[in-house]
Amino acid sequence: MEQVMKHYGNAILAVIVLLALGAILVAALTSDGYVANAFKEAVTTFFSKMNALG
């Protein structure tokens, strides 16, 4: 186990942090609050502007 942690410890930690950030993002977006509406508006604006360029 010690060798596994020495070899893969940083990768395991990175995966755990990314999963935690993903869970926080999903929790913030599932509630129809300010964060969800702002994120949806930002994504919609981004893709509308990208479509206008092409």
PDBQT receptor file of N, H, CA, C and O in Angstrom, charges set to zero:
ATOM      1  N   MET A   1       0.830  -1.197   0.000  1.00  0.00    +0.000 N 
ATOM      2  CA  MET A   1       0.000   0.000   0.000  1.00  0.00    +0.000 C 
ATOM      3  C   MET A   1       0.869   1.252   0.000  1.00  0.00    +0.000 C 
ATOM      4  O   MET A   1       0.547   2.235  -0.667  1.00  0.00    +0.000 OA
ATOM      5  N   GLU A   2       1.952   1.217   0.736  1.00  0.00    +0.000 N 
ATOM      6  H   GLU A   2       2.214   0.419   1.278  1.00  0.00    +0.000 HD
ATOM      7  CA  GLU A   2       2.837   2.379   0.810  1.00  0.00    +0.000 C 
ATOM      8  C   GLU A   2       3.455   2.684  -0.552  1.00  0.00    +0.000 C 
ATOM      9  O   GLU A   2       3.594   3.847  -0.932  1.00  0.00    +0.000 OA
ATOM     10  N   GLN A   3       3.823   1.636  -1.283  1.00  0.00    +0.000 N 
ATOM     11  H   GLN A   3       3.710   0.692  -0.974  1.00  0.00    +0.000 HD
ATOM     12  CA  GLN A   3       4.407   1.834  -2.610  1.00  0.00    +0.000 C 
ATOM     13  C   GLN A   3       3.375   2.396  -3.582  1.00  0.00    +0.000 C 
ATOM     14  O   GLN A   3       3.692   3.232  -4.428  1.00  0.00    +0.000 OA
ATOM     15  N   VAL A   4       2.150   1.930  -3.452  1.00  0.00    +0.000 N 
ATOM     16  H   VAL A   4       1.893   1.250  -2.766  1.00  0.00    +0.000 HD
ATOM     17  CA  VAL A   4       1.076   2.437  -4.317  1.00  0.00    +0.000 C 
ATOM     18  C   VAL A   4       0.872   3.917  -4.059  1.00  0.00    +0.000 C 
ATOM     19  O   VAL A   4       0.725   4.691  -5.005  1.00  0.00    +0.000 OA
ATOM     20  N   MET A   5       0.861   4.328  -2.801  1.00  0.00    +0.000 N 
ATOM     21  H   MET A   5       0.981   3.699  -2.033  1.00  0.00    +0.000 HD
ATOM     22  CA  MET A   5       0.655   5.731  -2.462  1.00  0.00    +0.000 C 
ATOM     23  C   MET A   5       1.832   6.593  -2.929  1.00  0.00    +0.000 C 
ATOM     24  O   MET A   5       1.642   7.726  -3.371  1.00  0.00    +0.000 OA
ATOM     25  N   LYS A   6       3.047   6.049  -2.826  1.00  0.00    +0.000 N 
ATOM     26  H   LYS A   6       3.202   5.129  -2.467  1.00  0.00    +0.000 HD
ATOM     27  CA  LYS A   6       4.208   6.802  -3.300  1.00  0.00    +0.000 C 
ATOM     28  C   LYS A   6       4.133   7.028  -4.805  1.00  0.00    +0.000 C 
ATOM     29  O   LYS A   6       4.462   8.105  -5.303  1.00  0.00    +0.000 OA
ATOM     30  N   HIS A   7       3.694   5.994  -5.520  1.00  0.00    +0.000 N 
ATOM     31  H   HIS A   7       3.427   5.119  -5.115  1.00  0.00    +0.000 HD
ATOM     32  CA  HIS A   7       3.694   6.054  -6.975  1.00  0.00    +0.000 C 
ATOM     33  C   HIS A   7       2.488   6.810  -7.513  1.00  0.00    +0.000 C 
ATOM     34  O   HIS A   7       2.629   7.624  -8.426  1.00  0.00    +0.000 OA
ATOM     35  N   TYR A   8       1.308   6.555  -6.964  1.00  0.00    +0.000 N 
ATOM     36  H   TYR A   8       1.194   5.894  -6.222  1.00  0.00    +0.000 HD
ATOM     37  CA  TYR A   8       0.064   7.113  -7.488  1.00  0.00    +0.000 C 
ATOM     38  C   TYR A   8      -0.581   8.144  -6.573  1.00  0.00    +0.000 C 
ATOM     39  O   TYR A   8      -1.697   8.588  -6.845  1.00  0.00    +0.000 OA
ATOM     40  N   GLY A   9       0.084   8.532  -5.509  1.00  0.00    +0.000 N 
ATOM     41  H   GLY A   9       0.991   8.171  -5.288  1.00  0.00    +0.000 HD
ATOM     42  CA  GLY A   9      -0.520   9.428  -4.528  1.00  0.00    +0.000 C 
ATOM     43  C   GLY A   9      -0.985  10.748  -5.111  1.00  0.00    +0.000 C 
ATOM     44  O   GLY A   9      -2.102  11.186  -4.834  1.00  0.00    +0.000 OA
ATOM     45  N   ASN A  10      -0.145  11.393  -5.916  1.00  0.00    +0.000 N 
ATOM     46  H   ASN A  10       0.762  11.038  -6.142  1.00  0.00    +0.000 HD
ATOM     47  CA  ASN A  10      -0.524  12.683  -6.498  1.00  0.00    +0.000 C 
ATOM     48  C   ASN A  10      -1.676  12.542  -7.485  1.00  0.00    +0.000 C 
ATOM     49  O   ASN A  10      -2.565  13.393  -7.529  1.00  0.00    +0.000 OA
ATOM     50  N   ALA A  11      -1.664  11.483  -8.269  1.00  0.00    +0.000 N 
ATOM     51  H   ALA A  11      -0.942  10.792  -8.234  1.00  0.00    +0.000 HD
ATOM     52  CA  ALA A  11      -2.749  11.264  -9.227  1.00  0.00    +0.000 C 
ATOM     53  C   ALA A  11      -4.065  10.992  -8.503  1.00  0.00    +0.000 C 
ATOM     54  O   ALA A  11      -5.112  11.503  -8.900  1.00  0.00    +0.000 OA
ATOM     55  N   ILE A  12      -4.012  10.197  -7.454  1.00  0.00    +0.000 N 
ATOM     56  H   ILE A  12      -3.161   9.782  -7.132  1.00  0.00    +0.000 HD
ATOM     57  CA  ILE A  12      -5.220   9.901  -6.679  1.00  0.00    +0.000 C 
ATOM     58  C   ILE A  12      -5.759  11.181  -6.039  1.00  0.00    +0.000 C 
ATOM     59  O   ILE A  12      -6.967  11.419  -6.037  1.00  0.00    +0.000 OA
ATOM     60  N   LEU A  13      -4.870  11.989  -5.505  1.00  0.00    +0.000 N 
ATOM     61  H   LEU A  13      -3.889  11.795  -5.506  1.00  0.00    +0.000 HD
ATOM     62  CA  LEU A  13      -5.287  13.254  -4.899  1.00  0.00    +0.000 C 
ATOM     63  C   LEU A  13      -5.921  14.180  -5.933  1.00  0.00    +0.000 C 
ATOM     64  O   LEU A  13      -6.926  14.832  -5.651  1.00  0.00    +0.000 OA
ATOM     65  N   ALA A  14      -5.340  14.239  -7.118  1.00  0.00    +0.000 N 
ATOM     66  H   ALA A  14      -4.523  13.710  -7.347  1.00  0.00    +0.000 HD
ATOM     67  CA  ALA A  14      -5.891  15.080  -8.184  1.00  0.00    +0.000 C 
ATOM     68  C   ALA A  14      -7.288  14.619  -8.580  1.00  0.00    +0.000 C 
ATOM     69  O   ALA A  14      -8.176  15.446  -8.789  1.00  0.00    +0.000 OA
ATOM     70  N   VAL A  15      -7.493  13.316  -8.684  1.00  0.00    +0.000 N 
ATOM     71  H   VAL A  15      -6.773  12.644  -8.515  1.00  0.00    +0.000 HD
ATOM     72  CA  VAL A  15      -8.812  12.781  -9.034  1.00  0.00    +0.000 C 
ATOM     73  C   VAL A  15      -9.830  13.112  -7.954  1.00  0.00    +0.000 C 
ATOM     74  O   VAL A  15     -10.960  13.493  -8.260  1.00  0.00    +0.000 OA
ATOM     75  N   ILE A  16      -9.441  12.971  -6.708  1.00  0.00    +0.000 N 
ATOM     76  H   ILE A  16      -8.523  12.662  -6.459  1.00  0.00    +0.000 HD
ATOM     77  CA  ILE A  16     -10.354  13.278  -5.601  1.00  0.00    +0.000 C 
ATOM     78  C   ILE A  16     -10.742  14.754  -5.617  1.00  0.00    +0.000 C 
ATOM     79  O   ILE A  16     -11.911  15.089  -5.424  1.00  0.00    +0.000 OA
ATOM     80  N   VAL A  17      -9.770  15.640  -5.847  1.00  0.00    +0.000 N 
ATOM     81  H   VAL A  17      -8.820  15.369  -6.004  1.00  0.00    +0.000 HD
ATOM     82  CA  VAL A  17     -10.054  17.083  -5.893  1.00  0.00    +0.000 C 
ATOM     83  C   VAL A  17     -10.970  17.409  -7.066  1.00  0.00    +0.000 C 
ATOM     84  O   VAL A  17     -11.915  18.183  -6.910  1.00  0.00    +0.000 OA
ATOM     85  N   LEU A  18     -10.709  16.832  -8.242  1.00  0.00    +0.000 N 
ATOM     86  H   LEU A  18      -9.942  16.203  -8.369  1.00  0.00    +0.000 HD
ATOM     87  CA  LEU A  18     -11.565  17.096  -9.403  1.00  0.00    +0.000 C 
ATOM     88  C   LEU A  18     -12.981  16.575  -9.184  1.00  0.00    +0.000 C 
ATOM     89  O   LEU A  18     -13.948  17.229  -9.574  1.00  0.00    +0.000 OA
ATOM     90  N   LEU A  19     -13.109  15.414  -8.568  1.00  0.00    +0.000 N 
ATOM     91  H   LEU A  19     -12.323  14.883  -8.251  1.00  0.00    +0.000 HD
ATOM     92  CA  LEU A  19     -14.447  14.892  -8.268  1.00  0.00    +0.000 C 
ATOM     93  C   LEU A  19     -15.186  15.790  -7.282  1.00  0.00    +0.000 C 
ATOM     94  O   LEU A  19     -16.388  16.017  -7.423  1.00  0.00    +0.000 OA
ATOM     95  N   ALA A  20     -14.465  16.302  -6.281  1.00  0.00    +0.000 N 
ATOM     96  H   ALA A  20     -13.489  16.118  -6.166  1.00  0.00    +0.000 HD
ATOM     97  CA  ALA A  20     -15.084  17.201  -5.308  1.00  0.00    +0.000 C 
ATOM     98  C   ALA A  20     -15.533  18.498  -5.982  1.00  0.00    +0.000 C 
ATOM     99  O   ALA A  20     -16.633  18.986  -5.721  1.00  0.00    +0.000 OA
ATOM    100  N   LEU A  21     -14.686  19.053  -6.847  1.00  0.00    +0.000 N 
ATOM    101  H   LEU A  21     -13.793  18.657  -7.060  1.00  0.00    +0.000 HD
ATOM    102  CA  LEU A  21     -15.071  20.274  -7.562  1.00  0.00    +0.000 C 
ATOM    103  C   LEU A  21     -16.268  20.021  -8.480  1.00  0.00    +0.000 C 
ATOM    104  O   LEU A  21     -17.157  20.864  -8.594  1.00  0.00    +0.000 OA
ATOM    105  N   GLY A  22     -16.286  18.871  -9.124  1.00  0.00    +0.000 N 
ATOM    106  H   GLY A  22     -15.564  18.186  -9.031  1.00  0.00    +0.000 HD
ATOM    107  CA  GLY A  22     -17.426  18.517  -9.965  1.00  0.00    +0.000 C 
ATOM    108  C   GLY A  22     -18.705  18.394  -9.166  1.00  0.00    +0.000 C 
ATOM    109  O   GLY A  22     -19.764  18.843  -9.605  1.00  0.00    +0.000 OA
ATOM    110  N   ALA A  23     -18.613  17.789  -7.998  1.00  0.00    +0.000 N 
ATOM    111  H   ALA A  23     -17.753  17.424  -7.641  1.00  0.00    +0.000 HD
ATOM    112  CA  ALA A  23     -19.793  17.649  -7.137  1.00  0.00    +0.000 C 
ATOM    113  C   ALA A  23     -20.305  19.005  -6.680  1.00  0.00    +0.000 C 
ATOM    114  O   ALA A  23     -21.514  19.230  -6.626  1.00  0.00    +0.000 OA
ATOM    115  N   ILE A  24     -19.391  19.907  -6.351  1.00  0.00    +0.000 N 
ATOM    116  H   ILE A  24     -18.409  19.725  -6.395  1.00  0.00    +0.000 HD
ATOM    117  CA  ILE A  24     -19.792  21.255  -5.937  1.00  0.00    +0.000 C 
ATOM    118  C   ILE A  24     -20.462  21.986  -7.096  1.00  0.00    +0.000 C 
ATOM    119  O   ILE A  24     -21.481  22.651  -6.908  1.00  0.00    +0.000 OA
ATOM    120  N   LEU A  25     -19.894  21.864  -8.285  1.00  0.00    +0.000 N 
ATOM    121  H   LEU A  25     -19.066  21.323  -8.437  1.00  0.00    +0.000 HD
ATOM    122  CA  LEU A  25     -20.467  22.520  -9.463  1.00  0.00    +0.000 C 
ATOM    123  C   LEU A  25     -21.854  21.975  -9.765  1.00  0.00    +0.000 C 
ATOM    124  O   LEU A  25     -22.773  22.745 -10.047  1.00  0.00    +0.000 OA
ATOM    125  N   VAL A  26     -22.017  20.658  -9.710  1.00  0.00    +0.000 N 
ATOM    126  H   VAL A  26     -21.271  20.033  -9.481  1.00  0.00    +0.000 HD
ATOM    127  CA  VAL A  26     -23.325  20.052  -9.970  1.00  0.00    +0.000 C 
ATOM    128  C   VAL A  26     -24.335  20.492  -8.917  1.00  0.00    +0.000 C 
ATOM    129  O   VAL A  26     -25.484  20.782  -9.248  1.00  0.00    +0.000 OA
ATOM    130  N   ALA A  27     -23.925  20.545  -7.667  1.00  0.00    +0.000 N 
ATOM    131  H   ALA A  27     -22.991  20.309  -7.398  1.00  0.00    +0.000 HD
ATOM    132  CA  ALA A  27     -24.835  20.975  -6.600  1.00  0.00    +0.000 C 
ATOM    133  C   ALA A  27     -25.248  22.425  -6.787  1.00  0.00    +0.000 C 
ATOM    134  O   ALA A  27     -26.396  22.784  -6.528  1.00  0.00    +0.000 OA
ATOM    135  N   ALA A  28     -24.316  23.263  -7.236  1.00  0.00    +0.000 N 
ATOM    136  H   ALA A  28     -23.383  22.971  -7.446  1.00  0.00    +0.000 HD
ATOM    137  CA  ALA A  28     -24.641  24.678  -7.442  1.00  0.00    +0.000 C 
ATOM    138  C   ALA A  28     -25.560  24.869  -8.638  1.00  0.00    +0.000 C 
ATOM    139  O   ALA A  28     -26.393  25.776  -8.642  1.00  0.00    +0.000 OA
ATOM    140  N   LEU A  29     -25.419  24.027  -9.649  1.00  0.00    +0.000 N 
ATOM    141  H   LEU A  29     -24.743  23.291  -9.647  1.00  0.00    +0.000 HD
ATOM    142  CA  LEU A  29     -26.213  24.201 -10.864  1.00  0.00    +0.000 C 
ATOM    143  C   LEU A  29     -27.575  23.541 -10.790  1.00  0.00    +0.000 C 
ATOM    144  O   LEU A  29     -28.485  23.945 -11.514  1.00  0.00    +0.000 OA
ATOM    145  N   THR A  30     -27.749  22.537  -9.939  1.00  0.00    +0.000 N 
ATOM    146  H   THR A  30     -27.010  22.209  -9.351  1.00  0.00    +0.000 HD
ATOM    147  CA  THR A  30     -29.045  21.867  -9.892  1.00  0.00    +0.000 C 
ATOM    148  C   THR A  30     -30.091  22.723  -9.196  1.00  0.00    +0.000 C 
ATOM    149  O   THR A  30     -31.274  22.630  -9.522  1.00  0.00    +0.000 OA
ATOM    150  N   SER A  31     -29.689  23.538  -8.262  1.00  0.00    +0.000 N 
ATOM    151  H   SER A  31     -28.728  23.613  -7.997  1.00  0.00    +0.000 HD
ATOM    152  CA  SER A  31     -30.652  24.445  -7.646  1.00  0.00    +0.000 C 
ATOM    153  C   SER A  31     -30.875  25.596  -8.616  1.00  0.00    +0.000 C 
ATOM    154  O   SER A  31     -29.916  26.140  -9.164  1.00  0.00    +0.000 OA
ATOM    155  N   ASP A  32     -32.113  25.964  -8.828  1.00  0.00    +0.000 N 
ATOM    156  H   ASP A  32     -32.892  25.522  -8.383  1.00  0.00    +0.000 HD
ATOM    157  CA  ASP A  32     -32.411  27.038  -9.776  1.00  0.00    +0.000 C 
ATOM    158  C   ASP A  32     -32.163  28.392  -9.134  1.00  0.00    +0.000 C 
ATOM    159  O   ASP A  32     -33.052  29.243  -9.085  1.00  0.00    +0.000 OA
ATOM    160  N   GLY A  33     -30.975  28.577  -8.655  1.00  0.00    +0.000 N 
ATOM    161  H   GLY A  33     -30.254  27.886  -8.695  1.00  0.00    +0.000 HD
ATOM    162  CA  GLY A  33     -30.625  29.822  -8.001  1.00  0.00    +0.000 C 
ATOM    163  C   GLY A  33     -29.850  30.737  -8.920  1.00  0.00    +0.000 C 
ATOM    164  O   GLY A  33     -29.861  30.582 -10.141  1.00  0.00    +0.000 OA
ATOM    165  N   TYR A  34     -29.188  31.677  -8.317  1.00  0.00    +0.000 N 
ATOM    166  H   TYR A  34     -29.179  31.803  -7.325  1.00  0.00    +0.000 HD
ATOM    167  CA  TYR A  34     -28.434  32.690  -9.056  1.00  0.00    +0.000 C 
ATOM    168  C   TYR A  34     -27.290  32.065  -9.858  1.00  0.00    +0.000 C 
ATOM    169  O   TYR A  34     -27.061  32.436 -11.009  1.00  0.00    +0.000 OA
ATOM    170  N   VAL A  35     -26.577  31.122  -9.250  1.00  0.00    +0.000 N 
ATOM    171  H   VAL A  35     -26.764  30.820  -8.315  1.00  0.00    +0.000 HD
ATOM    172  CA  VAL A  35     -25.432  30.510  -9.919  1.00  0.00    +0.000 C 
ATOM    173  C   VAL A  35     -25.880  29.757 -11.163  1.00  0.00    +0.000 C 
ATOM    174  O   VAL A  35     -25.253  29.874 -12.215  1.00  0.00    +0.000 OA
ATOM    175  N   ALA A  36     -26.955  28.988 -11.054  1.00  0.00    +0.000 N 
ATOM    176  H   ALA A  36     -27.465  28.893 -10.199  1.00  0.00    +0.000 HD
ATOM    177  CA  ALA A  36     -27.441  28.212 -12.189  1.00  0.00    +0.000 C 
ATOM    178  C   ALA A  36     -27.874  29.122 -13.329  1.00  0.00    +0.000 C 
ATOM    179  O   ALA A  36     -27.540  28.874 -14.487  1.00  0.00    +0.000 OA
ATOM    180  N   ASN A  37     -28.608  30.162 -13.005  1.00  0.00    +0.000 N 
ATOM    181  H   ASN A  37     -28.879  30.363 -12.064  1.00  0.00    +0.000 HD
ATOM    182  CA  ASN A  37     -29.070  31.080 -14.043  1.00  0.00    +0.000 C 
ATOM    183  C   ASN A  37     -27.912  31.836 -14.683  1.00  0.00    +0.000 C 
ATOM    184  O   ASN A  37     -27.905  32.022 -15.900  1.00  0.00    +0.000 OA
ATOM    185  N   ALA A  38     -26.948  32.271 -13.907  1.00  0.00    +0.000 N 
ATOM    186  H   ALA A  38     -26.954  32.121 -12.918  1.00  0.00    +0.000 HD
ATOM    187  CA  ALA A  38     -25.798  32.984 -14.454  1.00  0.00    +0.000 C 
ATOM    188  C   ALA A  38     -24.973  32.064 -15.346  1.00  0.00    +0.000 C 
ATOM    189  O   ALA A  38     -24.501  32.489 -16.401  1.00  0.00    +0.000 OA
ATOM    190  N   PHE A  39     -24.795  30.818 -14.939  1.00  0.00    +0.000 N 
ATOM    191  H   PHE A  39     -25.178  30.473 -14.082  1.00  0.00    +0.000 HD
ATOM    192  CA  PHE A  39     -24.022  29.872 -15.739  1.00  0.00    +0.000 C 
ATOM    193  C   PHE A  39     -24.732  29.577 -17.054  1.00  0.00    +0.000 C 
ATOM    194  O   PHE A  39     -24.099  29.556 -18.110  1.00  0.00    +0.000 OA
ATOM    195  N   LYS A  40     -26.039  29.348 -16.999  1.00  0.00    +0.000 N 
ATOM    196  H   LYS A  40     -26.554  29.365 -16.142  1.00  0.00    +0.000 HD
ATOM    197  CA  LYS A  40     -26.805  29.078 -18.217  1.00  0.00    +0.000 C 
ATOM    198  C   LYS A  40     -26.740  30.274 -19.170  1.00  0.00    +0.000 C 
ATOM    199  O   LYS A  40     -26.596  30.104 -20.381  1.00  0.00    +0.000 OA
ATOM    200  N   GLU A  41     -26.847  31.472 -18.617  1.00  0.00    +0.000 N 
ATOM    201  H   GLU A  41     -26.964  31.609 -17.633  1.00  0.00    +0.000 HD
ATOM    202  CA  GLU A  41     -26.776  32.677 -19.444  1.00  0.00    +0.000 C 
ATOM    203  C   GLU A  41     -25.393  32.829 -20.074  1.00  0.00    +0.000 C 
ATOM    204  O   GLU A  41     -25.284  33.213 -21.238  1.00  0.00    +0.000 OA
ATOM    205  N   ALA A  42     -24.343  32.534 -19.319  1.00  0.00    +0.000 N 
ATOM    206  H   ALA A  42     -24.432  32.222 -18.372  1.00  0.00    +0.000 HD
ATOM    207  CA  ALA A  42     -22.982  32.641 -19.844  1.00  0.00    +0.000 C 
ATOM    208  C   ALA A  42     -22.753  31.639 -20.973  1.00  0.00    +0.000 C 
ATOM    209  O   ALA A  42     -22.157  31.980 -21.995  1.00  0.00    +0.000 OA
ATOM    210  N   VAL A  43     -23.223  30.408 -20.794  1.00  0.00    +0.000 N 
ATOM    211  H   VAL A  43     -23.707  30.130 -19.964  1.00  0.00    +0.000 HD
ATOM    212  CA  VAL A  43     -23.052  29.387 -21.833  1.00  0.00    +0.000 C 
ATOM    213  C   VAL A  43     -23.846  29.762 -23.080  1.00  0.00    +0.000 C 
ATOM    214  O   VAL A  43     -23.348  29.633 -24.198  1.00  0.00    +0.000 OA
ATOM    215  N   THR A  44     -25.071  30.223 -22.890  1.00  0.00    +0.000 N 
ATOM    216  H   THR A  44     -25.475  30.328 -21.982  1.00  0.00    +0.000 HD
ATOM    217  CA  THR A  44     -25.899  30.622 -24.026  1.00  0.00    +0.000 C 
ATOM    218  C   THR A  44     -25.275  31.786 -24.787  1.00  0.00    +0.000 C 
ATOM    219  O   THR A  44     -25.246  31.780 -26.018  1.00  0.00    +0.000 OA
ATOM    220  N   THR A  45     -24.782  32.772 -24.068  1.00  0.00    +0.000 N 
ATOM    221  H   THR A  45     -24.806  32.777 -23.069  1.00  0.00    +0.000 HD
ATOM    222  CA  THR A  45     -24.140  33.928 -24.698  1.00  0.00    +0.000 C 
ATOM    223  C   THR A  45     -22.899  33.501 -25.464  1.00  0.00    +0.000 C 
ATOM    224  O   THR A  45     -22.679  33.940 -26.593  1.00  0.00    +0.000 OA
ATOM    225  N   PHE A  46     -22.085  32.642 -24.849  1.00  0.00    +0.000 N 
ATOM    226  H   PHE A  46     -22.264  32.285 -23.932  1.00  0.00    +0.000 HD
ATOM    227  CA  PHE A  46     -20.860  32.174 -25.500  1.00  0.00    +0.000 C 
ATOM    228  C   PHE A  46     -21.166  31.502 -26.821  1.00  0.00    +0.000 C 
ATOM    229  O   PHE A  46     -20.563  31.833 -27.841  1.00  0.00    +0.000 OA
ATOM    230  N   PHE A  47     -22.110  30.546 -26.816  1.00  0.00    +0.000 N 
ATOM    231  H   PHE A  47     -22.601  30.277 -25.987  1.00  0.00    +0.000 HD
ATOM    232  CA  PHE A  47     -22.402  29.818 -28.042  1.00  0.00    +0.000 C 
ATOM    233  C   PHE A  47     -23.100  30.701 -29.070  1.00  0.00    +0.000 C 
ATOM    234  O   PHE A  47     -22.913  30.506 -30.271  1.00  0.00    +0.000 OA
ATOM    235  N   SER A  48     -23.893  31.658 -28.629  1.00  0.00    +0.000 N 
ATOM    236  H   SER A  48     -24.045  31.816 -27.654  1.00  0.00    +0.000 HD
ATOM    237  CA  SER A  48     -24.522  32.583 -29.581  1.00  0.00    +0.000 C 
ATOM    238  C   SER A  48     -23.458  33.420 -30.287  1.00  0.00    +0.000 C 
ATOM    239  O   SER A  48     -23.533  33.625 -31.499  1.00  0.00    +0.000 OA
ATOM    240  N   LYS A  49     -22.480  33.897 -29.545  1.00  0.00    +0.000 N 
ATOM    241  H   LYS A  49     -22.419  33.730 -28.561  1.00  0.00    +0.000 HD
ATOM    242  CA  LYS A  49     -21.407  34.694 -30.147  1.00  0.00    +0.000 C 
ATOM    243  C   LYS A  49     -20.531  33.838 -31.060  1.00  0.00    +0.000 C 
ATOM    244  O   LYS A  49     -20.080  34.310 -32.104  1.00  0.00    +0.000 OA
ATOM    245  N   MET A  50     -20.288  32.591 -30.680  1.00  0.00    +0.000 N 
ATOM    246  H   MET A  50     -20.654  32.207 -29.832  1.00  0.00    +0.000 HD
ATOM    247  CA  MET A  50     -19.487  31.715 -31.530  1.00  0.00    +0.000 C 
ATOM    248  C   MET A  50     -20.213  31.412 -32.828  1.00  0.00    +0.000 C 
ATOM    249  O   MET A  50     -19.586  31.347 -33.885  1.00  0.00    +0.000 OA
ATOM    250  N   ASN A  51     -21.539  31.223 -32.766  1.00  0.00    +0.000 N 
ATOM    251  H   ASN A  51     -22.048  31.276 -31.907  1.00  0.00    +0.000 HD
ATOM    252  CA  ASN A  51     -22.320  30.980 -33.980  1.00  0.00    +0.000 C 
ATOM    253  C   ASN A  51     -22.340  32.214 -34.880  1.00  0.00    +0.000 C 
ATOM    254  O   ASN A  51     -22.360  32.086 -36.104  1.00  0.00    +0.000 OA
ATOM    255  N   ALA A  52     -22.336  33.401 -34.286  1.00  0.00    +0.000 N 
ATOM    256  H   ALA A  52     -22.319  33.505 -33.292  1.00  0.00    +0.000 HD
ATOM    257  CA  ALA A  52     -22.338  34.635 -35.057  1.00  0.00    +0.000 C 
ATOM    258  C   ALA A  52     -21.025  34.820 -35.814  1.00  0.00    +0.000 C 
ATOM    259  O   ALA A  52     -21.005  35.448 -36.873  1.00  0.00    +0.000 OA
ATOM    260  N   LEU A  53     -19.933  34.280 -35.281  1.00  0.00    +0.000 N 
ATOM    261  H   LEU A  53     -19.949  33.770 -34.420  1.00  0.00    +0.000 HD
ATOM    262  CA  LEU A  53     -18.635  34.404 -35.959  1.00  0.00    +0.000 C 
ATOM    263  C   LEU A  53     -18.562  33.561 -37.213  1.00  0.00    +0.000 C 
ATOM    264  O   LEU A  53     -17.921  33.942 -38.192  1.00  0.00    +0.000 OA
ATOM    265  N   GLY A  54     -19.211  32.431 -37.183  1.00  0.00    +0.000 N 
ATOM    266  H   GLY A  54     -19.732  32.121 -36.387  1.00  0.00    +0.000 HD
ATOM    267  CA  GLY A  54     -19.099  31.487 -38.297  1.00  0.00    +0.000 C 
ATOM    268  C   GLY A  54     -20.100  31.761 -39.328  1.00  0.00    +0.000 C 
ATOM    269  O   GLY A  54     -20.151  31.062 -40.340  1.00  0.00    +0.000 OA
TER     270      GLY A  54
